[in-house]
Amino acid sequence: MRFSVLSLIGHEPHPLTGEILPAADRFEEVIDTAAVAERLGFDAYSVGERHAGAFLSSSPNVVLGAIAARTSTIRLLTGVTVVAILDPVRVAEDFATLDQISRGRLELVIGKGAEAGHFDLFGLDEARQWDLQKEKYELLRRLWSEEGVDWEGEFRPPLKNVTTVPRPYAGVPRVWHGSATSLNSPELAAKHGDPLFTANAIQPREAYARLIAHYRERFEAYGHDPADAEVAAGSGGLLIADSSQAAVARYKDLYEARVRQTFKPHLAGKAGYNTPFRTIEEAIEGGPQLIGSPQQIIDKILGWHEVYRHDLQSITVDGFGLDRPEQLETLQRFAEEIAPVVRREAPSSRRR
């Protein structure tokens, strides 16, 4: 198992105190956390992309560029690049630049995004989101793998003899497909023989297992070697204590206030937007949140691995309102007490 740290660069008031950091301080936290993650032996650091809501992650390539300058070995991921709303030419240019600056450390995770409001913001029809996703991704593939591209599609002007610059550092970067609720992303990933990154963030395990099973079935149906089907999984946040009882005592008010704060009433009943695990006890028992003692968290990740057969596990330490020292302590405890056990019990099977 490999491990990645994700930040969506949330910028909402603290769920209990109402305090909010200046934007510049939040960016500094994220960049510094990536450097700490590298020192602690994490394999990757990921920055999300959001254009609506209380987030500062509208330009992940800029933030990852700053992280690239502060690090030297950690892989740099997006989570996700919302390719459905972006110009593939710009995506190819921006992220090839990042790939060059980081000397080949980029891995792109693409998706249609978890905030419906961004389609209106960019003047696009949300009803066409999957058509946008498919066309724009397939153009991006060609722009990175070919020179002198001639192309014509529905959602942007035609291209004639186009070679985007810079070229990627050492061939086409790995592109994952982020998947949260729909079979469309697993289908597109399987078609192109790409890896799948399941959100594993809000719904019960069975919902994500369905997406992964579809991906593996279709991966083979498209003629790819099933041994090359690669899966990563997110998580709904990380809170470590010495015992389950200590976790409830320390984090109950914080967790449940955060759930109330992020509830989206206009999306109630729509999968993937509001967690059904409203209490911390529910989250510990069956949710995709990693909350409890180190052994509880180890057991939960290995339980996911038994079902998902995933090779990369993503965690988040800045999603519940932990203060800065506790974020870093949580990251260190995970690196020292949890990651080594999971790596031993579920060694990486990465082939490519």
C-alpha positions, 0 to 999 in steps of 0.5 A: 500500500502507498499513501497520499495526503489530500487537501481541498484547501477548505476555507470555512469558519472553524465548526466550533469557534467560528474562527477563520484563517486568512487565505494566505495562511491557509495556502502556507499550511497546505504547502508546509504540510506537503513538505512535512508529508515528504519528510514522513515518507508519504508517497504523494500529496494531492490538491483538489480543485473546487470553484464553488463553496468555501474552498481556495483550491480553484488553481491547484496547478499553482499550489502544486507548483509551490509544493514542487519547489519545496519538495524533491521526491513526493508525487504530486497529484490533483484531486480532482482536475475538473477536466469537464469545465476546462480547456484541454489545451490549457490543462495540457500546458499547465500540467506539463509545465508542472511535470517539468518543474517537478521533474516528472512527479505529476500524476493527474486525477481527472473528474467532473467535480463534486460541486455542481455550481461550477458548470454555471460558472463556466457557462456550461450545461450540467446536463452534458457533464459526461459528454464534456468529460469524455470529449475533453479527456480524450483530447487531452490524451492526444495532446500529451501523446501526439504532436501536430494534432488535428482534432474536431469536436463539439465543445471547443473550436477545431485544432489544426497541427497543434503541438502543446508546449512544454511537452511532459517531462518523460512521456505522458503522465499517469492519469487517474479517473476520480469516481464518486457516484457514477459508473461513467468515470469507471467506464471511461477509465476502463476503456483507456486502460487507466487507473481508477481513484474512488472517492470513498469519502461519504457513502457506505463501502458498498457504493464504492465497491460497486464502482470498482467492480464495474471498473474491473469488469469493463477493464478486462472487457476492453481487452486490457490485462486485468492485472493492470487494473489499478485502484486508489481510494480516498477517505472521509477524514482522519482523527487518531486517538489512543482508543475508540472511547478517547476518539469519541470524547475528544472529537465528537463535538468537532466531528458532528459540528463539521457534519452540520456545517457542511450539510447541503440541504438542496442536495439532500437525498442525492448520493455523494454530497451529504454523509449519512454518518451523522454521529461520530459513533456511526462514522467509526462503525461503518463510515469512510472516515478513519476515526479511532485508535491506530489499530481501528484505523489499520483494520478499517483500511485493510477491510477496504483493501479486502474489498477494493484491492486498492494500491493507494490510500488517500488521507486528509488531516485538515478536513475537520478543523484540527488546529495546526499542531494537531494536524501535524501530530495526526500525520506523524502518528499515521506515518509511524503507527499505521502506515508501516503495518498496512504496508506490510499487510497489503504490499504495493502491487503497482506494475506500471 
